[in-house]
């Protein structure tokens, strides 16, 4: 594969685990550069293991990258302006849009980008969507090439974007939805190389189990429920039903990054 450099803004609470997830999926194929929010950690400390492997976001780096990923973040219940690093995220999204390098926005990252770029509204769900769900492919997509219809993938979020506004936006298409009708994949149709992924396909086998136990130990989460359709009925251990989909989707996305780099060199 052509030498590819991917930037990743890691906004997840479990930064080391998230970094390991993307290293497992992408690290042996491309060069990864991890960032954390510069504004959020002005007056807060980060674990030395994080700072030794990640850098504060520097927009001057972005033109030297071939693609960029913004991860999810545990701030879905907040209105966008309430997020402490909201301005920083918007500056990054604007720059990525201006440079038109391939962009992959995941979960809350997808919400923030759809709101910034297309003015799509976010709404809080009645309860958290949490588990492994089948996902229906609605339109042809290079990103879902060789992915079977009704593919399994993990969802873990408290919010959703307006389907009505998405359907009324000619520059966007909903490529896949989950079995309960929630968004899985949204893509731009205007050659903007923007992908909005609402499934946490980067999670490894134990990702949902770890998230559940974090919520059990959090005073901010009341009566969390374990992930649906996730634990084996035989030994009650986590399953990895989305492993093949994970590999295929991210390989497909890297192909789009490589193709874009070759056509713009």
C-alpha positions in Angstrom: 0.0 0.0 0.0 1.1 3.5 -0.8 2.7 5.1 2.3 -0.2 6.7 4.1 -0.3 8.9 7.2 -3.5 9.0 9.2 -4.2 11.5 12.0 -6.6 10.4 14.8 -8.0 12.9 17.3 -8.7 10.6 20.3 -11.6 12.1 22.4 -12.6 8.9 24.1 -12.4 8.6 27.9 -10.4 5.4 27.6 -7.7 6.9 25.5 -5.1 4.1 25.7 -7.6 1.4 24.9 -8.9 3.5 21.9 -5.3 4.0 20.7 -4.7 0.3 20.9 -7.9 -0.4 19.0 -6.9 1.7 16.0 -3.3 0.4 16.1 -4.8 -3.1 15.9 -7.0 -2.3 13.0 -4.7 0.1 11.0 -1.3 0.2 12.5 0.4 -2.5 10.4 -0.8 -0.9 7.2 -0.3 2.9 7.7 1.5 5.4 9.8 -0.8 6.7 12.6 -0.4 10.0 14.4 -2.6 10.3 17.6 -3.7 13.6 19.0 -5.7 14.7 22.1 -7.7 17.9 22.5 -5.3 20.8 23.3 -8.0 23.0 24.8 -9.5 20.3 27.1 -6.2 19.6 28.8 -4.9 23.1 29.3 -5.5 22.9 33.0 -5.9 19.1 33.3 -3.2 16.4 33.5 -3.0 13.4 31.3 -1.5 10.0 32.1 2.2 9.9 31.0 1.4 6.8 28.9 -1.0 8.9 26.9 1.2 11.9 26.5 4.2 9.7 25.5 2.2 8.3 22.5 -0.1 11.3 21.7 0.3 15.0 20.9 -1.9 18.0 21.6 -3.9 18.8 18.4 -1.9 21.1 16.1 -3.7 22.2 13.0 -0.4 22.9 11.3 0.1 19.2 11.0 -3.1 18.5 9.1 -2.0 19.4 5.6 0.8 16.8 5.9 -1.7 14.0 6.6 -3.5 11.8 4.0 -6.6 11.1 6.1 -8.1 11.9 9.5 -10.3 10.2 12.1 -12.2 11.9 14.9 -13.3 9.4 17.5 -16.4 9.3 19.6 -16.6 11.1 23.0 -18.7 10.6 26.1 -20.4 14.0 25.7 -23.5 13.1 23.6 -26.0 14.4 26.2 -24.5 17.9 26.1 -25.5 20.5 23.6 -22.7 21.1 21.2 -21.7 24.5 22.6 -21.5 23.1 26.1 -18.6 20.9 25.1 -15.4 22.5 26.4 -13.4 21.8 23.2 -16.3 22.6 20.8 -14.5 25.5 19.1 -11.3 23.5 18.6 -13.3 20.6 17.0 -15.1 23.1 14.7 -11.8 24.6 13.6 -10.4 21.1 12.8 -13.6 20.1 10.9 -13.5 23.3 8.9 -9.8 22.7 8.0 -10.4 19.1 7.0 -13.3 20.2 4.8 -11.2 22.9 3.2 -8.3 20.5 2.5 -10.8 17.8 1.4 -8.7 14.9 2.7 -10.6 11.8 3.5 -12.4 12.2 6.8 -13.9 9.4 9.0 -16.0 10.7 11.9 -17.0 8.1 14.5 -20.1 8.3 16.8 -20.0 11.7 18.6 -17.4 12.8 16.1 -19.9 12.0 13.3 -22.6 14.0 15.2 -20.4 17.0 15.6 -19.3 17.0 12.0 -22.8 16.6 10.6 -23.9 19.5 12.7 -21.0 21.7 11.7 -20.9 20.8 8.0 -24.6 20.3 7.2 -26.4 21.8 10.2 -28.0 18.5 11.1 -29.7 18.5 14.6 -28.9 16.0 17.4 -31.5 14.5 19.6 -31.2 12.5 22.8 -32.5 8.9 22.6 -35.1 7.7 25.2 -32.4 5.2 26.4 -28.9 4.2 25.5 -28.5 2.1 22.4 -26.0 -0.5 23.6 -25.2 -3.9 22.1 -24.6 -5.8 18.9 -27.2 -5.2 16.2 -27.8 -6.3 12.6 -27.4 -3.5 10.1 -29.2 -3.2 6.8 -27.4 -1.7 3.7 -29.6 0.8 2.0 -27.4 2.1 -0.8 -24.4 0.9 -2.7 -21.2 2.0 -1.0 -17.5 1.4 -1.7 -17.0 1.4 2.1 -19.4 -1.6 2.4 -17.9 -3.6 -0.5 -17.7 -7.3 0.5 -19.7 -6.6 3.6 -22.8 -8.7 3.8 -26.2 -7.2 4.2 -27.6 -7.4 7.8 -24.0 -7.2 9.1 -23.4 -7.2 12.9 -21.8 -4.2 14.5 -21.6 -2.6 18.0 -23.6 0.5 18.9 -23.1 2.4 22.1 -24.6 5.9 22.2 -27.2 8.1 23.8 -28.0 10.3 20.8 -29.0 10.3 17.2 -29.1 12.8 14.3 -32.3 13.9 12.5 -33.2 11.4 9.8 -35.6 13.9 8.2 -32.8 16.5 7.8 -30.4 13.9 6.5 -32.9 12.7 3.9 -33.5 16.3 2.8 -29.8 17.1 2.4 -28.9 16.3 -1.3 -25.2 16.1 -0.5 -25.6 13.2 2.0 -26.9 9.7 1.9 -27.8 7.2 4.6 -25.9 4.1 3.5 -26.9 1.7 6.4 -29.1 1.6 9.4 -29.4 -0.7 12.4 -32.2 -3.2 13.0 -33.8 -0.7 15.3 -33.8 2.0 12.6 -30.8 4.0 14.0 -28.0 5.4 11.9 -25.0 3.2 11.1 -23.3 4.8 8.1 -23.8 8.2 6.5 -21.7 9.4 3.5 -21.3 12.6 1.5 -22.3 12.4 -2.1 -20.5 15.6 -3.3 -16.9 14.3 -3.5 -16.1 15.7 -0.1 -14.7 12.4 1.1 -16.6 12.6 4.4 -17.7 9.4 6.2 -19.9 9.4 9.3 -19.8 6.1 11.1 -22.2 5.7 14.1 -21.1 2.1 15.0 -18.1 1.6 17.2 -16.5 -0.8 14.7 -13.1 -0.1 16.2 -14.0 -1.9 19.4 -12.3 -5.2 20.0 -14.0 -8.2 21.5 -14.1 -6.9 25.1 -14.9 -3.2 24.3 -18.6 -3.2 25.2 -17.9 -5.3 28.3 -15.3 -2.7 29.5 -17.7 0.1 28.7 -20.5 -1.6 30.7 -18.2 -2.0 33.8 -17.1 1.6 33.5 -20.7 2.7 33.7 -21.3 0.3 36.7 -18.5 2.1 38.5 -19.7 5.6 37.6 -21.9 7.7 39.8 -23.1 9.5 36.7 -24.8 6.5 35.1 -28.0 5.2 36.8 -28.7 1.5 36.5 -26.7 0.7 33.4 -27.7 -2.4 31.4 -25.3 -4.9 29.8 -24.9 -4.9 26.1 -27.6 -6.7 24.1 -26.9 -9.6 21.8 -23.3 -9.6 23.0 -22.6 -12.3 25.6 -22.5 -15.9 24.5 -25.4 -18.0 25.8 -23.0 -20.9 26.4 -20.4 -19.3 28.6 -21.7 -15.7 29.0 -18.4 -14.4 27.6 -18.2 -11.5 25.1 -18.5 -12.5 21.4 -16.7 -10.8 18.5 -19.4 -11.0 15.8 -18.3 -7.9 14.0 -14.6 -8.8 13.6 -14.9 -9.6 9.8 -17.0 -6.4 9.2 -14.4 -4.4 11.1 -11.6 -5.6 9.0 -13.4 -5.2 5.7 -14.8 -1.7 6.5 -11.5 -0.2 7.5 -9.6 -1.9 4.6 -12.2 -0.3 2.3 -11.8 3.1 3.9 -8.0 2.9 3.6 -8.4 2.1 -0.1 -10.4 5.3 -0.5 -7.6 7.2 1.3 -5.0 5.6 -0.9 -6.9 6.3 -4.1 -7.4 9.9 -3.1 -3.7 10.3 -2.4 -2.8 8.9 -5.8 -5.2 11.1 -7.7 -4.1 14.3 -5.9 -0.3 13.8 -5.9 
